[in-house]
Amino acid sequence: MKPAALVAAVDLGASGGRVMIGDVGAGRLDLREAHRFANRPVTAGGTIYTDVLHLYAEVLDGLRLAGAAGPLASVGIDSWGVDFGLLDAGGALLGNPVHYRDGRTAGVPELVMAAIDADEFYAATGIAQLPFNTVFQLVAAAGAGQLASARTMLLIPDLLAYWLTGQIGAEVTNASTTQLYDIAARGWATSIIERVGLPVGIFPPLRQAGERIGPLLPQVRAACGLDAEVAQVAVASHDTASAVVAVPAAEPGFCYISCGTWSLVGVELGRPVLTRQSRLAQFTNETGVDGTVRYLRNVMGLWLLQESLRTWAAAGQPTDLDEVLAAAAVASPLRSVVDPDDLEFLPPGDMPARIAAACERTGQPVPEDQAQTIRCVLDSLALAHWRAVEQVQRLSGCAVDVVHIVGGGARNSLLCQLTADACALPVFAGPAEATALGNVLIQARALGAAPVDLPGLRSLVRATQPVRRFDPSGQVSHWRAAARRLSWG
């Protein structure tokens, strides 16, 4: 193993991005921030877009700042899944990517599923049918004529990697989220692609996490002030896949919750679960690092909290997060709960009003202030975590002894404690920057500066990163009663 590696991890989340510097060596895993920036979707002409040119400019700024800290050996990029850009025959981007929260896929899943049996679709791809999946976005784009000039489809991290290196490809952990990837054959599901009326030729060659994509282009190095050659390494480019790499688990019986705008609740398996029961429970099989399967359920996550704060801020109301959480901690527990996965909560907008309407519709007390609204959100999210943990054990046959919460949600002590209470399991919270750490670790491993297997990588995380433990309070009956209000009991 080489003595050390200095790498840059570009981590793009649903609400913000960052460029982090990772310093990895024998028994050392240091992470520090070089640059942080907002990721704000832009609505124009009634369509919600990802401002990918802004993100690319911020990435260049971040690489310039990271390079000033020392000679970088490599760069890796991860992001959220399903969204993509389209390139023409000359490699030019055909418009800003449409954001997954846009409504263009309304009615499209029903159209697609009329042509393909749902069980057959799931048996091939292992992906839960969600309205924003890449397959439905692409079918919507084809229906609007947007594929007519397209020659290549690149998911967001692959698009940025293309601009940095000139190399075209699709890293498998993100490709597997499209619902157009064959989870068993580990390649594009060409028969599915053809049957939904999409051109097979736009899907690029696949690459594995840890592969070297190529050196940064000379003009990119010049723009970032990088004198020496810097390699672009394909990391686990879906942010959840990178986060799972950095779960500090010591034993196999663990469940992870990668908690941010979304909560991804699941277990790590050696093979997919493709049963009808799994499909109906909305569980998904996504490719992980080293041939693993991320068997998980998407839960709406802290989006409800984030959007509530935005709504209040726009109205000129106080939105200090620490103060809001402190007030929520002393608010009446389980007074009202909602299903965070209800699609009414998916679009941007007045979240507190929608939460109030859901409570009224289900005959529960309507939150009267910010504290009650946030307590409703966090109680509901903890309850949704419990439901997913229970389901993942039953569907996979794997017993769970402990829950690891990683990502930004690990900083939310109230949510971590409520999750421990709801699940009646110990919760280990941290690291908060798990995605960036996983990104760094895969780069370092490719450079020979980190352990070669997942247990070794996770051992390094345990030895170097702070983790907090939350034990359940024992009030299980109250949580089960709340679950019955949502017909989850």
C-alpha positions as CSV (number, residue, x, y, z in Angstrom):
1,M,0.0,0.0,0.0
2,K,1.4,3.4,-0.9
3,P,2.1,5.8,2.0
4,A,-0.6,8.4,1.2
5,A,-2.9,9.9,-1.4
6,L,-4.4,13.4,-1.6
7,V,-7.7,13.3,-3.6
8,A,-10.6,15.6,-4.3
9,A,-14.1,14.3,-3.7
10,V,-16.9,16.2,-5.6
11,D,-20.2,15.4,-3.8
12,L,-23.4,16.8,-5.2
13,G,-26.5,16.4,-3.2
14,A,-30.1,17.4,-3.9
15,S,-29.8,20.7,-2.1
16,G,-26.0,21.5,-2.1
17,G,-22.6,20.4,-3.3
18,R,-19.1,20.4,-1.9
19,V,-15.6,19.6,-3.0
20,M,-13.7,17.9,-0.2
21,I,-10.1,17.1,0.2
22,G,-9.3,13.6,1.4
23,D,-5.9,12.6,2.8
24,V,-5.6,8.9,3.1
25,G,-2.7,6.8,4.4
26,A,-1.9,4.0,6.8
27,G,-4.4,4.3,9.6
28,R,-5.3,7.9,8.4
29,L,-8.5,9.2,6.8
30,D,-8.7,13.0,7.0
31,L,-11.4,15.0,5.3
32,R,-11.6,18.8,5.0
33,E,-13.8,21.1,3.0
34,A,-12.4,23.0,0.1
35,H,-15.6,24.5,-1.3
36,R,-19.3,24.3,-0.6
37,F,-22.1,25.7,-2.7
38,A,-25.9,25.6,-3.2
39,N,-27.7,23.4,-5.7
40,R,-30.9,25.3,-6.5
41,P,-33.2,24.0,-9.2
42,V,-34.4,26.7,-11.6
43,T,-38.0,26.9,-12.9
44,A,-38.3,28.4,-16.3
45,G,-41.3,28.2,-18.7
46,G,-43.1,26.0,-16.3
47,T,-40.3,23.3,-16.2
48,I,-37.9,22.6,-13.2
49,Y,-34.3,22.3,-14.4
50,T,-31.0,21.3,-12.7
51,D,-28.6,24.2,-13.2
52,V,-25.8,21.9,-14.3
53,L,-23.6,24.7,-15.8
54,H,-23.6,26.4,-12.4
55,L,-22.7,23.1,-10.7
56,Y,-19.8,22.6,-13.2
57,A,-18.5,26.1,-12.6
58,E,-18.6,25.5,-8.9
59,V,-16.8,22.2,-9.3
60,L,-14.0,24.0,-11.2
61,D,-13.8,26.5,-8.4
62,G,-13.6,23.7,-5.8
63,L,-10.9,21.9,-7.7
64,R,-8.8,25.1,-7.9
65,L,-9.2,25.5,-4.1
66,A,-8.4,21.9,-3.4
67,G,-5.4,22.0,-5.7
68,A,-4.0,24.9,-3.7
69,A,-3.8,22.6,-0.6
70,G,-1.4,20.3,-2.3
71,P,-0.8,18.1,-5.4
72,L,-3.9,16.1,-6.1
73,A,-3.6,12.6,-7.3
74,S,-7.2,12.2,-8.5
75,V,-10.7,13.5,-8.6
76,G,-14.0,11.6,-8.1
77,I,-17.6,12.7,-8.6
78,D,-20.8,11.4,-7.0
79,S,-24.4,12.8,-7.1
80,W,-28.0,12.0,-6.7
81,G,-29.4,9.5,-9.2
82,V,-31.9,9.3,-12.1
83,D,-31.3,12.8,-13.7
84,F,-29.4,13.1,-16.9
85,G,-28.1,15.3,-19.7
86,L,-28.4,14.5,-23.5
87,L,-25.5,15.1,-25.9
88,D,-25.8,15.6,-29.6
89,A,-23.5,13.9,-32.2
90,G,-20.8,16.5,-31.6
91,G,-20.9,16.0,-27.8
92,A,-22.7,19.2,-27.0
93,L,-25.3,19.4,-24.3
94,L,-28.9,19.6,-25.6
95,G,-30.3,21.9,-22.9
96,N,-30.2,21.9,-19.1
97,P,-31.2,18.6,-17.5
98,V,-34.8,18.5,-16.3
99,H,-35.0,18.0,-12.5
100,Y,-36.6,14.9,-11.1
101,R,-39.2,16.9,-9.2
102,D,-40.6,18.3,-12.4
103,G,-44.1,17.1,-13.3
104,R,-43.3,16.0,-16.9
105,T,-43.6,12.3,-16.0
106,A,-47.3,12.6,-15.0
107,G,-49.1,9.7,-16.6
108,V,-45.9,8.3,-18.1
109,P,-45.5,5.3,-15.7
110,E,-49.0,4.1,-16.5
111,L,-48.2,4.4,-20.2
112,V,-45.0,2.4,-19.8
113,M,-46.5,-0.2,-17.5
114,A,-49.3,-0.9,-20.0
115,A,-46.7,-2.2,-22.3
116,I,-44.6,-4.3,-19.9
117,D,-45.8,-6.6,-17.1
118,A,-44.8,-5.1,-13.7
119,D,-43.4,-8.3,-12.4
120,E,-41.3,-8.9,-15.5
121,F,-40.0,-5.3,-15.4
122,Y,-39.0,-5.8,-11.7
123,A,-37.5,-9.2,-12.3
124,A,-35.2,-7.6,-14.9
125,T,-34.2,-4.4,-13.2
126,G,-35.0,-4.9,-9.5
127,I,-36.0,-1.2,-9.3
128,A,-39.1,0.2,-7.5
129,Q,-41.5,2.0,-9.8
130,L,-41.1,5.7,-8.8
131,P,-42.5,8.4,-11.1
132,F,-39.1,10.2,-11.4
133,N,-37.1,7.2,-12.5
134,T,-34.9,7.7,-15.5
135,V,-36.9,5.4,-17.7
136,F,-40.0,7.6,-17.3
137,Q,-38.1,10.8,-17.7
138,L,-36.6,9.5,-21.0
139,V,-40.0,8.3,-22.3
140,A,-41.4,11.7,-21.4
141,A,-38.5,13.4,-23.3
142,A,-39.1,11.1,-26.3
143,G,-42.7,12.0,-26.3
144,A,-41.8,15.7,-26.4
145,G,-39.4,15.2,-29.2
146,Q,-36.3,15.9,-27.1
147,L,-34.5,12.7,-28.0
148,A,-34.6,13.4,-31.8
149,S,-31.1,15.0,-31.8
150,A,-29.7,13.0,-28.9
151,R,-26.8,10.6,-29.4
152,T,-25.7,10.0,-25.8
153,M,-27.4,10.0,-22.4
154,L,-25.2,10.8,-19.4
155,L,-26.2,10.7,-15.8
156,I,-25.2,13.8,-13.8
157,P,-21.8,12.6,-12.5
158,D,-20.9,11.0,-15.8
159,L,-21.8,14.3,-17.6
160,L,-19.5,16.3,-15.3
161,A,-16.8,13.6,-15.8
162,Y,-17.1,13.9,-19.5
163,W,-16.6,17.7,-19.3
164,L,-13.5,17.1,-17.1
165,T,-11.9,14.3,-19.2
166,G,-13.6,14.1,-22.6
167,Q,-14.4,10.4,-21.8
168,I,-17.9,9.0,-22.1
169,G,-19.2,6.2,-19.9
170,A,-21.7,5.3,-17.2
171,E,-20.6,4.1,-13.7
172,V,-22.7,1.1,-12.7
173,T,-23.9,2.2,-9.2
174,N,-25.8,5.1,-10.7
175,A,-26.7,3.3,-13.9
176,S,-28.5,0.8,-11.8
177,T,-31.0,3.5,-10.5
178,T,-32.4,4.2,-14.0
179,Q,-34.8,1.2,-14.2
180,L,-33.0,0.4,-17.4
181,Y,-30.1,-1.7,-16.0
182,D,-30.3,-5.5,-15.8
183,I,-29.4,-6.2,-12.1
184,A,-28.6,-9.9,-12.8
185,A,-26.8,-9.6,-16.1
186,R,-25.0,-6.4,-14.9
187,G,-25.5,-4.6,-18.1
188,W,-28.0,-2.3,-19.8
189,A,-31.4,-4.0,-20.1
190,T,-31.5,-3.7,-23.9
191,S,-34.8,-5.6,-24.3
192,I,-36.5,-3.3,-21.8
193,I,-35.0,-0.3,-23.5
194,E,-36.3,-1.3,-26.9
195,R,-39.8,-2.3,-25.6
196,V,-40.3,1.2,-24.0
197,G,-39.4,2.8,-27.3
198,L,-36.0,4.2,-26.4
199,P,-32.9,4.2,-28.7
200,V,-30.4,1.7,-27.3
201,G,-27.5,3.6,-28.9
202,I,-27.8,6.5,-26.5
203,F,-26.7,4.4,-23.5
204,P,-22.9,4.7,-23.0
205,P,-20.4,1.9,-22.1
206,L,-20.5,0.9,-18.4
207,R,-17.6,1.2,-16.0
208,Q,-17.0,0.0,-12.4
209,A,-16.3,2.0,-9.3
210,G,-12.5,2.3,-9.0
211,E,-11.8,2.4,-12.7
212,R,-9.6,5.2,-14.0
213,I,-11.6,7.3,-16.4
214,G,-8.7,9.3,-17.7
215,P,-6.6,12.4,-16.9
216,L,-8.2,15.8,-16.6
217,L,-8.2,17.7,-19.9
218,P,-5.3,20.3,-20.3
219,Q,-7.8,23.1,-20.5
220,V,-9.5,21.9,-17.3
221,R,-6.2,21.7,-15.5
222,A,-5.3,25.2,-16.7
223,A,-8.7,26.6,-15.5
224,C,-8.1,25.0,-12.1
225,G,-4.5,26.0,-11.8
226,L,-3.3,22.3,-11.6
227,D,0.2,21.9,-12.8
228,A,0.6,18.1,-12.6
229,E,-1.5,15.5,-14.3
230,V,-4.6,14.6,-12.2
231,A,-6.6,11.4,-12.8
232,Q,-10.4,11.2,-12.8
233,V,-11.4,8.0,-11.0
234,A,-14.9,6.5,-11.3
235,V,-16.1,6.3,-7.7
236,A,-19.4,4.9,-6.6
237,S,-21.1,7.7,-8.4
238,H,-24.5,7.4,-6.8
239,D,-24.2,9.2,-3.6
240,T,-25.9,6.5,-1.6
241,A,-23.5,3.9,-2.9
242,S,-20.6,6.1,-1.7
243,A,-22.3,6.6,1.6
244,V,-22.7,2.8,2.1
245,V,-19.0,2.3,1.6
246,A,-18.3,4.5,4.6
247,V,-20.9,2.9,7.0
248,P,-18.7,2.1,10.0
249,A,-20.2,-1.3,10.6
250,A,-18.2,-4.0,12.3
251,E,-20.6,-6.9,11.8
252,P,-22.8,-8.0,8.9
253,G,-26.2,-7.7,10.7
254,F,-26.6,-4.0,10.1
255,C,-29.1,-1.7,8.4
256,Y,-28.0,1.6,7.0
257,I,-30.0,4.8,6.7
258,S,-28.3,7.3,4.4
259,C,-30.2,10.3,5.6
260,G,-30.4,13.7,3.9
261,T,-33.0,15.1,1.6
262,W,-33.9,11.4,1.1
263,S,-33.6,8.6,3.6
264,L,-32.4,5.4,1.9
265,V,-33.1,2.6,4.3
266,G,-31.6,-0.8,3.5
267,V,-29.2,-3.7,3.9
268,E,-26.2,-4.9,1.9
269,L,-26.7,-8.2,0.1
270,G,-24.8,-10.5,-2.2
271,R,-27.7,-11.0,-4.6
272,P,-30.9,-9.1,-5.5
273,V,-34.4,-9.8,-4.1
274,L,-36.7,-9.9,-7.1
275,T,-39.9,-11.3,-5.6
276,R,-43.4,-9.8,-6.2
277,Q,-43.6,-9.0,-2.5
278,S,-40.5,-6.9,-2.7
279,R,-41.9,-5.0,-5.7
280,L,-45.2,-4.3,-4.0
281,A,-43.3,-3.0,-0.9
282,Q,-41.4,-0.6,-3.2
283,F,-38.0,-2.0,-2.4
284,T,-35.2,-1.5,-4.9
285,N,-32.1,-3.4,-5.8
286,E,-29.2,-1.0,-6.7
287,T,-25.7,-2.1,-7.6
288,G,-23.1,-1.4,-4.9
289,V,-19.4,-1.5,-4.7
290,D,-17.6,-4.9,-5.3
291,G,-20.6,-6.7,-6.6
292,T,-22.8,-6.0,-3.7
293,V,-26.5,-5.1,-3.9
294,R,-28.0,-2.1,-2.1
295,Y,-31.4,-3.5,-1.2
296,L,-33.3,-0.5,0.1
297,R,-36.4,1.6,0.2
298,N,-36.6,5.3,-0.6
299,V,-38.2,7.4,2.1
300,M,-38.9,11.1,1.5
301,G,-36.4,12.1,4.2
302,L,-35.5,15.5,5.5
303,W,-37.1,17.1,2.4
304,L,-40.2,17.8,4.5
305,L,-38.1,19.6,7.1
306,Q,-36.1,21.5,4.5
307,E,-39.1,22.6,2.5
308,S,-40.9,23.7,5.7
309,L,-38.0,25.9,6.6
310,R,-37.9,27.4,3.1
311,T,-41.7,28.1,3.3
312,W,-41.3,29.9,6.7
313,A,-38.2,31.8,5.6
314,A,-40.1,33.1,2.5
315,A,-42.9,34.3,4.9
316,G,-40.4,36.1,7.1
317,Q,-40.7,33.7,10.0
318,P,-37.9,32.5,12.2
319,T,-36.0,29.5,10.8
320,D,-33.0,28.9,13.0
321,L,-32.7,25.1,12.8
322,D,-31.2,24.6,16.2
323,E,-34.0,26.6,17.8
324,V,-36.7,24.8,15.8
325,L,-35.3,21.4,16.7
326,A,-35.0,22.4,20.4
327,A,-38.7,23.4,20.4
328,A,-39.7,20.2,18.6
329,A,-37.9,18.1,21.2
330,V,-40.2,19.3,23.9
331,A,-43.4,19.2,21.8
332,S,-45.9,16.5,22.5
333,P,-44.6,13.3,20.9
334,L,-46.6,11.4,18.3
335,R,-49.5,13.9,18.4
336,S,-49.9,13.6,14.7
337,V,-48.0,11.5,12.1
338,V,-48.1,11.5,8.3
339,D,-46.8,9.2,5.6
340,P,-43.6,11.0,4.3
341,D,-43.8,9.0,1.1
342,D,-47.2,10.3,0.0
343,L,-46.6,11.8,-3.4
344,E,-48.3,15.0,-2.3
345,F,-45.1,15.9,-0.5
346,L,-42.8,15.4,-3.5
347,P,-43.1,18.8,-5.3
348,P,-41.6,22.0,-3.9
349,G,-44.1,24.3,-2.2
350,D,-45.9,25.1,1.0
351,M,-45.0,22.0,3.0
352,P,-46.5,23.0,6.4
353,A,-49.9,23.5,4.7
354,R,-49.7,20.1,3.1
355,I,-48.7,18.5,6.4
356,A,-51.7,20.2,8.1
357,A,-54.0,19.0,5.4
358,A,-52.8,15.5,5.7
359,C,-53.3,15.5,9.5
360,E,-56.8,16.9,9.1
361,R,-57.7,14.4,6.4
362,T,-56.7,11.5,8.7
363,G,-58.6,12.9,11.7
364,Q,-55.5,13.9,13.7
365,P,-54.7,17.2,15.5
366,V,-53.4,19.8,13.0
367,P,-50.0,21.3,14.0
368,E,-50.5,24.7,15.5
369,D,-47.0,26.1,15.3
370,Q,-43.5,25.4,13.9
371,A,-42.5,23.1,16.8
372,Q,-45.6,20.9,16.3
373,T,-45.0,20.8,12.6
374,I,-41.4,19.8,12.9
375,R,-42.2,17.2,15.6
376,C,-44.8,15.8,13.3
377,V,-42.2,15.6,10.5
378,L,-39.5,13.9,12.6
379,D,-41.9,11.5,14.4
380,S,-43.3,10.5,10.9
381,L,-39.8,10.1,9.5
382,A,-38.7,7.9,12.4
383,L,-41.8,5.8,12.0
384,A,-41.1,5.5,8.2
385,H,-37.6,4.4,9.1
386,W,-39.1,1.7,11.4
387,R,-41.4,0.5,8.7
388,A,-38.6,0.1,6.2
389,V,-36.3,-1.7,8.7
390,E,-39.1,-4.1,9.5
391,Q,-39.8,-4.7,5.8
392,V,-36.2,-5.1,4.8
393,Q,-35.7,-7.9,7.3
394,R,-38.8,-9.8,6.3
395,L,-38.2,-9.4,2.5
396,S,-34.5,-10.2,2.5
397,G,-34.4,-12.8,5.3
398,C,-31.5,-10.8,7.0
399,A,-31.8,-10.0,10.7
400,V,-30.8,-6.5,11.8
401,D,-29.1,-5.9,15.1
402,V,-28.2,-2.3,14.7
403,V,-29.0,0.7,12.6
404,H,-26.4,3.1,11.2
405,I,-27.5,6.6,10.3
406,V,-25.0,8.3,8.0
407,G,-25.2,11.6,6.1
408,G,-26.5,14.9,7.2
409,G,-29.3,13.3,9.2
410,A,-26.7,11.9,11.6
411,R,-26.3,15.5,13.0
412,N,-30.0,15.6,13.9
413,S,-29.9,14.2,17.5
414,L,-33.6,14.3,17.9
415,L,-34.2,12.3,14.7
416,C,-31.5,9.7,15.7
417,Q,-33.1,9.2,19.1
418,L,-36.6,9.0,17.6
419,T,-35.4,6.4,15.1
420,A,-33.8,4.3,17.9
421,D,-37.1,4.5,19.8
422,A,-39.3,3.6,16.8
423,C,-37.1,0.7,15.7
424,A,-36.3,-0.5,19.2
425,L,-32.7,-0.9,18.1
426,P,-29.5,0.9,18.9
427,V,-28.6,3.6,16.4
428,F,-25.1,4.6,15.6
429,A,-25.0,8.1,14.1
430,G,-22.2,9.2,11.8
431,P,-20.2,10.0,9.9
432,A,-22.2,12.9,8.6
433,E,-19.9,13.2,5.6
434,A,-20.2,9.5,4.7
435,T,-20.8,10.1,1.0
436,A,-17.6,12.2,0.6
437,L,-15.7,9.7,2.7
438,G,-16.8,6.8,0.5
439,N,-15.9,8.8,-2.6
440,V,-12.4,9.4,-1.1
441,L,-11.9,5.8,0.0
442,I,-12.6,4.4,-3.5
443,Q,-10.2,6.8,-5.0
444,A,-7.6,6.0,-2.4
445,R,-8.1,2.3,-2.9
446,A,-7.6,2.7,-6.7
447,L,-4.4,4.5,-6.0
448,G,-3.2,1.8,-3.6
449,A,-3.4,4.0,-0.5
450,A,-6.4,2.3,1.3
451,P,-7.5,-1.2,2.2
452,V,-8.6,-3.4,-0.7
453,D,-11.9,-4.7,0.7
454,L,-15.0,-3.2,2.2
455,P,-14.4,-4.5,5.7
456,G,-11.0,-2.9,5.6
457,L,-12.4,0.4,4.4
458,R,-15.1,0.4,7.1
459,S,-12.5,-0.4,9.7
460,L,-10.6,2.6,8.7
461,V,-13.8,4.7,9.0
462,R,-14.5,3.3,12.5
463,A,-10.9,4.1,13.6
464,T,-10.9,7.7,12.4
465,Q,-14.4,9.1,12.4
466,P,-16.6,10.1,15.4
467,V,-19.8,8.1,15.9
468,R,-22.5,8.6,18.5
469,R,-24.8,5.9,20.0
470,F,-28.5,6.3,20.7
471,D,-30.3,3.6,22.7
472,P,-34.0,3.0,22.5
473,S,-36.2,4.3,25.3
474,G,-38.4,1.3,25.5
475,Q,-41.7,3.1,24.6
476,V,-42.4,0.7,21.7
477,S,-46.2,0.5,22.2
478,H,-46.7,4.2,21.6
479,W,-44.9,3.9,18.2
480,R,-46.9,0.9,17.2
481,A,-50.1,2.7,18.0
482,A,-49.0,5.6,15.9
483,A,-48.2,3.2,13.0
484,R,-51.8,1.9,13.2
485,R,-53.1,5.4,12.5
486,L,-51.4,5.1,9.1
487,S,-52.5,1.5,8.7
488,W,-48.9,0.4,9.1
489,G,-49.4,-1.7,12.2
